[in-house]
Amino acid sequence: MKLATLKLPAALSALQIGERPEPDVTPGRVKVRWHASSLNYHDYAVVTGALPSVDGRIPLSDGAGEVVAVGAGVREWKVGDRVISVFFPKWQDGAATLDNTLTMTGDSIDGCAVQYSVVEPQALTPMPAHLSPAEAATLPCAALTAWRALVVECGIKPGDRVLVQGSGGMSIFALQFARLAGAEVYATSSLPDKLERLRTLGAHHLVNYREDKLWGETVRRLSGGGVDHVVDVGGHSTLAQSLKAVRVGGNIVMVGVLGGLEAPLHIGRLIARQPRLRPIAVGSRAMQLDMCRGIELSGLRPVLDRTFALSRLVDAFLHQESGRHFGKIIIDLAA
Ligand SMILES: NC(=O)c1ccc[n+]([C@@H]2O[C@H](COP(=O)([O-])OP(=O)(O)OC[C@H]3O[C@@H](n4cnc5c(N)ncnc54)[C@H](OP(=O)(O)O)[C@@H]3O)[C@@H](O)[C@H]2O)c1
């Protein structure tokens, strides 16, 4: 079978595409054939060494495929079941703890840049029936984070006003879930053609954050005093403007660090605005099950960018690095 592994010191040039024998299923475990994966900023951080890794790690948190063998004692799955991976396989339900969030697919344990894996039954959830493997491979990290941000943490409801930032994979899911919930969506991007595509996806108000450096104030003005929920992806580059965009007592869900890990915050404005600041890391398996049910019932379809064969994984990451993508970059694991 084909796979990608990371040599240390980590770098895109240290990603190796190779071959090794398929693993055999073992008691209590499930053998999965992965058909597709997708790229997240988190995967980029792993393969470029921004996050620590180990020599030989198989990267990529996201996978969609089918069960091809079931070990003795496994009752949850049968051969032929269509499945997706789980970002935190030890975080099944309830609150996040140190214990249940230390194990991360494609980070502290091997991920899905491989054609076959043998995994624990609880490291999988069913694939929404209407989705292709490529579409379903976008769900475990980006979609679940957006779902948790708006549905779990903000309790979004019809009529709420939501600000999503940029046209990356997570933000587009946030836009889609906000529209599903009947919310009014404010979206930013650095490029006019991407703003136009965000409009076709249902964004009501658009702001070019590269041309309008005070985009938070613009959103505050357009929304008549600030939005109810902000999904912040930039940290250093966005948090100050997010604080201007949110209404008094609204939510800022801190999801990303695209602009840097540290952000200066105006404490006076923070106290005046009284937002609920909620940093989150993806979500639990139970949240993923809820999200997949919501996706299946609504018929939501993820927005896909380009597809790359596993052998071109480095090119796929370079495409992500260029920022030219809109939505999710797919890795075809069958090719
Ligand atoms: N906490 C979590 O659990 C979690 C889970 C998923 C993602 N994230 C985080 O969310 C962020 C986005 O992840 P992703 O996988 O969706 O990334 P992605 O697909 O690579 O999206 C990047 C997009 O964000 C916009 N962007 C880039 N730099 C920016 C900046 N400095 N300020 C504002 N917007 C900027 C750009 O949109 P335009 O081209 O339209 O300008 C860019 O295309 C990352 O920081 C990632 O770590 C966190």
The ligand as an ORCA input file, in Angstrom:
! r2SCAN-3c Opt
* xyz 0 1
  N      -9.057     25.338     16.896
  C      -9.354     24.358     16.067
  O      -9.818     23.299     16.466
  C      -9.161     24.551     14.604
  C      -9.704     23.653     13.667
  C      -9.619     23.948     12.295
  C      -8.925     25.087     11.903
  N      -8.351     25.879     12.857
  C      -7.626     27.080     12.510
  O      -8.419     27.894     11.680
  C      -7.553     28.583     10.776
  C      -8.029     28.269      9.380
  O      -7.829     26.891      9.140
  P      -8.196     26.242      7.744
  O      -7.768     24.822      7.795
  O      -9.593     26.587      7.375
  O      -7.161     27.041      6.841
  P      -7.112     27.304      5.319
  O      -8.109     26.454      4.596
  O      -5.693     27.203      4.916
  O      -7.636     28.827      5.233
  C      -6.819     29.910      5.162
  C      -7.640     31.153      4.688
  O      -7.770     32.069      5.763
  C      -7.607     33.401      5.303
  N      -6.443     34.008      5.978
  C      -5.150     33.716      5.791
  N      -4.360     34.457      6.567
  C      -5.179     35.262      7.260
  C      -4.975     36.262      8.218
  N      -3.741     36.602      8.639
  N      -6.045     36.855      8.740
  C      -7.289     36.516      8.331
  N      -7.559     35.569      7.429
  C      -6.513     34.960      6.898
  C      -7.382     33.328      3.816
  O      -8.656     33.572      3.193
  P      -8.799     34.545      1.922
  O      -7.896     33.958      0.872
  O     -10.227     34.485      1.599
  O      -8.343     35.910      2.367
  C      -6.916     31.899      3.599
  O      -7.268     31.387      2.332
  C      -6.128     28.103     11.088
  O      -5.485     28.993     11.966
  C      -6.338     26.780     11.780
  O      -5.302     26.457     12.670
  C      -8.463     25.619     14.174
*
